Amino acid sequence: MGGISESKRWLKPGLGVKRWLVMILLGTTLIAVGLAFFLLELYRTAPEGWWSGVLSTASLRFLDRPVRIIVFGILGLGLFAIGIWELNRSLMSPYLRPGSSVVDTLRTFRQREKGPRIVAVGGGHGLATLLRGLKHATHNLTAVVTVADDGGSSGRLRREMNILPPGDVRNCLAALSNDEALLGQLFQYRFPDGEPGLEGHSFGNLFIVALSEITGSFEKAVAESGRVLAVQGRVLPSTVHDVRLVADVVLPYAVNEVRVEGESRIPAVEGNVRRVWLEPNTPPAFPDAVKAILSAELIVVGPGSLYTSILPNLLVPDLAAAIQVSRALKVFICNIATQPGETDHYSCGDHIRAIERHVGTQLFNVIVCNQRYEGKLFDGTDWVKTEPGLEKEYSLYCTDLIDTLHPWRHDSQKLAKILIDLYQERTGPLVE
């Protein structure tokens, strides 16, 4: 019964299989008709011999003709079904995960292939968390990533190799990998101290740099890295120009400001960030990123560091303009906890208004925020809460978003489900 039930599942809509089964069956039938005519002609014209009795027995002439038709039909369909089944198992076995069936794997692939066109904008671990959940909903997923990073391994490679910082790109590629357990870990592997010239570098960063030298461009290296990791989706830089992030920071207990240059230095300065900008201040956007935004059905900004991961993307004028004119559902994901040096004591409204001060109002259709405040946060951080009356200014969707093991982070599956639900609520259910 299990085999029959499994066979019926092949006939469900959306697998893209039935049309080809019909074509194979039609072709097999035509071959069988031709062979039948040949045998009939041979049977009628060939001289009598010892083989005549064998042919008569093999053709079941001792049975009535309707019975013979049924017997040969059942045998033919049975052999056809077994052959197709075993052929599919042989072809799909290298791509099947343990415990999953061919039908389930194919059905999941088809559903994700027809999933909504989603563009996620940001950087750092927040964007990687978002992508880790969304990749289970659609293959039409594009991550637009900041290239303003100048700290750690990325900063060293940027200064020494004159290349765009690969760190945030690497995180997104690893999150989108189909084999995140192994290849993703390899891409994220960081060489320990004591390795001359390699200490602090991650393998993925070095891999992207090497591919940049081989292919001749950073964007081609990112695309090839995605193929190595079997990524279903794309990771694109917001710009391919060398940009620096600069901030004006108001010092505590003072009225004066200091100018801080460099993404990695901004959170290290004690004070309140008043504004940030890019130098040069009007870098051209990467064309593919603009195209992805304009063709998207859902645009998600955040989560991530407000001033050093999210705003560096929105400060690229063409990207911000593309988001403004896009007809997609535009969602901002507010952080769960404040970030020391960037958003100390910030509420949800403070996050939104900071973005509006830099790139204009009415950028988002929905603001998604957390309303569960359970668990222990790091010292110096607070929950990001929604202040009373904020729902009168913005369309809020507040729910439980926390990762119970790391309450300062979003749960990737919860976040992805909420975003898909919001999309379906606006556009209707996805076709299966």
TILUMVEX-233643 format. One line per 3 residues: number of its first residue (from 0); their letters; for each residue x, y, z of C-alpha. Coordinates in steps of 0.02 Angstrom, whole numbers. Example, Ala and Ser with C-alpha at 12.3 -4.5 7.8 and 13.67 -1.06 7.14 Angstrom:
2
0> as> 615 -225 390; 684 -53 357
This chain:
432
0> mgg> 0 0 0; 146 117 37; 210 100 -142
3> ise> 38 137 -215; 19 290 -103; 193 351 -151
6> skr> 153 328 -336; -7 432 -320; 93 577 -251
9> wlk> 180 593 -420; 12 646 -493; -10 795 -378
12> pgl> -11 967 -463; 145 1075 -463; 281 943 -484
15> gvk> 302 972 -670; 306 784 -700; 138 731 -773
18> rwl> 164 813 -943; 327 720 -969; 253 555 -908
21> vmi> 114 575 -1037; 243 609 -1173; 346 457 -1123
24> llg> 190 349 -1117; 135 411 -1288; 305 377 -1363
27> ttl> 310 203 -1286; 136 167 -1354; 186 218 -1530
30> iav> 341 106 -1520; 231 -38 -1459; 106 -11 -1602
33> gla> 247 -14 -1729; 320 -172 -1652; 146 -253 -1651
36> ffl> 124 -219 -1837; 296 -293 -1871; 260 -451 -1772
39> lel> 89 -469 -1852; 164 -456 -2025; 300 -581 -1978
42> yrt> 171 -701 -1906; 64 -695 -2064; 201 -708 -2196
45> ape> 339 -813 -2120; 341 -1000 -2164; 290 -1126 -2034
48> gww> 427 -1187 -1918; 469 -1239 -1742; 463 -1060 -1685
51> sgv> 278 -1042 -1732; 223 -1134 -1576; 338 -1031 -1465
54> lst> 270 -869 -1539; 92 -931 -1519; 121 -971 -1336
57> asl> 213 -806 -1302; 68 -709 -1378; -55 -800 -1263
60> rfl> -162 -862 -1409; -240 -991 -1293; -332 -845 -1207
63> drp> -474 -741 -1275; -420 -580 -1360; -494 -459 -1228
66> vri> -403 -555 -1090; -240 -545 -1187; -259 -356 -1206
69> ivf> -285 -336 -1018; -137 -449 -972; -15 -363 -1089
72> gil> -79 -191 -1037; -53 -227 -852; 121 -300 -882
75> glg> 171 -152 -991; 111 -20 -870; 193 -110 -725
78> lfa> 362 -120 -811; 344 61 -867; 307 122 -690
81> igi> 450 21 -613; 572 84 -744; 525 267 -720
84> wel> 529 249 -530; 701 169 -525; 770 290 -654
87> nrs> 714 438 -548; 789 361 -392; 954 335 -481
90> lms> 958 512 -551; 902 597 -389; 1000 494 -263
93> pyl> 1153 611 -263; 1040 758 -216; 927 676 -86
96> rpg> 950 710 98; 940 561 215; 759 519 256
99> ssv> 683 621 113; 594 546 -36; 610 591 -220
102> vdt> 432 660 -223; 458 769 -69; 622 837 -136
105> lrt> 547 878 -305; 389 953 -231; 491 1064 -115
108> frq> 603 1121 -258; 453 1165 -367; 367 1261 -228
111> rek> 523 1363 -192; 553 1389 -378; 380 1471 -388
114> gpr> 407 1570 -227; 395 1760 -218; 535 1873 -279
117> iva> 611 1936 -117; 751 2063 -93; 831 2074 79
120> vgg> 935 2229 115; 1061 2243 255; 1221 2165 317
123> ghg> 1304 2075 461; 1231 1930 557; 1055 2002 554
126> lat> 1039 1984 366; 1115 1809 372; 984 1759 501
129> llr> 845 1822 389; 912 1731 236; 930 1569 333
132> glk> 742 1567 357; 685 1638 189; 784 1512 86
135> hat> 657 1379 138; 516 1481 62; 585 1535 -107
138> hnl> 731 1517 -226; 695 1691 -297; 794 1773 -158
141> tav> 918 1915 -176; 1024 1988 -36; 1089 2166 -60
144> vtv> 1238 2187 54; 1336 2336 118; 1518 2355 69
147> add> 1566 2487 198; 1647 2362 318; 1825 2408 365
150> ggs> 1860 2303 519; 1930 2131 555; 1980 2015 414
153> sgr> 1876 2112 286; 1960 2275 332; 2134 2202 318
156> lrr> 2098 2126 148; 2019 2289 92; 2176 2387 138
159> emn> 2306 2261 82; 2223 2193 -76; 2123 2348 -129
162> ilp> 1964 2244 -139; 1787 2268 -78; 1761 2195 96
165> pgd> 1699 2015 78; 1642 1982 257; 1455 2022 246
168> vrn> 1445 1940 75; 1526 1783 147; 1400 1775 290
171> cla> 1254 1785 168; 1326 1653 51; 1352 1534 196
174> als> 1174 1565 258; 1101 1528 86; 1204 1371 59
177> nde> 1108 1207 37; 1243 1121 138; 1267 1247 277
180> all> 1319 1110 398; 1483 1077 306; 1519 1198 164
183> gql> 1445 1341 262; 1557 1301 410; 1707 1290 294
186> fqy> 1668 1462 222; 1651 1532 398; 1808 1448 465
189> rfp> 1927 1574 541; 2113 1538 554; 2175 1542 734
192> dge> 2310 1654 803; 2485 1592 771; 2463 1563 584
195> pgl> 2581 1691 507; 2487 1800 385; 2325 1704 408
198> egh> 2278 1742 589; 2103 1814 602; 2061 1784 419
201> sfg> 1912 1676 373; 1928 1547 236; 1778 1618 144
204> nlf> 1855 1792 136; 2016 1723 62; 1917 1615 -59
207> iva> 1820 1766 -125; 1980 1868 -140; 2064 1728 -238
210> lse> 1914 1713 -354; 1915 1901 -379; 2093 1888 -444
213> itg> 2047 1741 -557; 1884 1811 -628; 1939 1991 -633
216> sfe> 1797 2066 -531; 1723 2057 -357; 1544 2030 -419
219> kav> 1595 1882 -528; 1689 1807 -382; 1532 1818 -274
222> aes> 1428 1734 -410; 1553 1592 -429; 1563 1570 -240
225> grv> 1374 1550 -240; 1389 1408 -366; 1519 1320 -259
228> lav> 1403 1330 -109; 1250 1275 -210; 1162 1437 -163
231> qgr> 981 1454 -221; 975 1642 -235; 1095 1786 -261
234> vlp> 1206 1897 -155; 1241 2069 -229; 1343 2217 -165
237> stv> 1247 2379 -148; 1387 2465 -244; 1554 2409 -315
240> hdv> 1637 2574 -276; 1758 2595 -132; 1654 2687 -1
243> rlv> 1689 2738 178; 1559 2764 313; 1575 2926 411
246> adv> 1474 2981 563; 1446 3134 671; 1440 3076 852
249> vlp> 1379 3186 997; 1490 3153 1147; 1409 3125 1317
252> yav> 1390 3277 1428; 1447 3390 1285; 1367 3493 1150
255> nev> 1504 3469 1023; 1519 3329 897; 1663 3226 835
258> rve> 1680 3156 660; 1718 2970 655; 1778 2887 495
261> ges> 1761 2701 471; 1620 2577 502; 1717 2483 635
264> rip> 1761 2640 734; 1586 2713 748; 1519 2595 884
267> ave> 1683 2612 980; 1658 2799 1011; 1556 2833 1167
270> gnv> 1414 2948 1120; 1256 2963 1015; 1264 2947 826
273> rrv> 1178 3099 750; 1200 3058 567; 1302 2949 449
276> wle> 1349 2967 266; 1456 2886 134; 1613 2957 55
279> pnt> 1599 2981 -89; 1421 3030 -44; 1337 2981 -209
282> ppa> 1410 2812 -258; 1321 2729 -405; 1222 2575 -359
285> fpd> 1265 2404 -428; 1145 2390 -576; 1090 2212 -538
288> avk> 1041 2265 -363; 929 2403 -432; 850 2281 -556
291> ail> 816 2156 -417; 730 2288 -310; 623 2351 -453
294> sae> 564 2176 -497; 539 2119 -317; 371 2071 -242
297> liv> 433 2087 -63; 574 2200 0; 640 2172 175
300> vgp> 758 2294 262; 845 2232 419; 873 2165 545
303> gsl> 1049 2224 581; 1155 2364 649; 1057 2522 611
306> yts> 1199 2641 569; 1333 2521 508; 1236 2384 415
309> ilp> 1065 2451 362; 1093 2635 324; 1251 2611 218
312> nll> 1140 2523 90; 1002 2653 96; 1129 2794 79
315> vpd> 1167 2734 -98; 1047 2856 -186; 993 2741 -328
318> laa> 951 2600 -207; 845 2712 -95; 756 2783 -249
321> aiq> 722 2608 -316; 645 2556 -149; 539 2715 -146
324> vsr> 464 2684 -319; 448 2495 -303; 271 2425 -297
327> alk> 328 2281 -187; 272 2255 -8; 409 2345 92
330> vfi> 444 2285 268; 565 2349 400; 621 2224 533
333> cni> 664 2312 694; 803 2245 804; 762 2148 961
336> atq> 896 2228 1070; 993 2391 1068; 1174 2394 1010
339> pge> 1305 2477 1120; 1383 2628 1038; 1249 2639 903
342> tdh> 1073 2628 971; 1087 2643 1160; 913 2668 1237
345> ysc> 829 2667 1065; 647 2620 1048; 568 2548 891
348> gdh> 512 2722 842; 689 2789 862; 750 2660 735
351> ira> 618 2710 608; 643 2897 630; 832 2879 613
354> ier> 806 2799 442; 680 2934 394; 802 3073 440
357> hvg> 928 2999 318; 823 2939 170; 648 3010 186
360> tql> 478 2959 253; 349 2830 202; 481 2706 146
363> fnv> 397 2553 225; 223 2478 219; 243 2374 377
366> ivc> 357 2381 529; 388 2209 608; 442 2216 790
369> nqr> 464 2099 937; 345 2099 1085; 418 1956 1188
372> yeg> 544 2014 1318; 603 1855 1401; 781 1799 1429
375> klf> 946 1877 1479; 1028 2007 1368; 1210 2060 1363
378> dgt> 1266 2193 1486; 1240 2366 1414; 1095 2315 1301
381> dwv> 907 2337 1322; 751 2272 1238; 693 2376 1090
384> kte> 511 2414 1133; 371 2504 1044; 323 2667 1128
387> pgl> 137 2706 1158; 53 2787 1008; 176 2722 879
390> eke> 40 2619 798; -48 2782 751; 102 2837 647
393> ysl> 154 2672 568; 79 2505 521; 151 2391 655
396> yct> 154 2202 664; 217 2151 836; 240 1970 886
399> dli> 362 1846 964; 523 1851 862; 659 1797 983
402> dtl> 774 1648 971; 748 1566 1141; 931 1511 1150
405> hpw> 995 1684 1102; 856 1805 1150; 947 1957 1078
408> rhd> 933 1878 904; 787 1844 789; 728 1667 760
411> sqk> 753 1640 573; 604 1522 551; 483 1634 648
414> lak> 540 1784 548; 523 1697 380; 349 1633 421
417> ili> 288 1805 471; 356 1885 313; 277 1753 200
420> dly> 112 1771 295; 117 1960 270; 153 1936 85
423> qer> 12 1810 64; -108 1922 158; -75 2057 29
426> tgp> -64 1951 -130; -158 1790 -92; -92 1614 -55
429> lve> 57 1544 -148; 20 1421 -286; 76 1245 -240
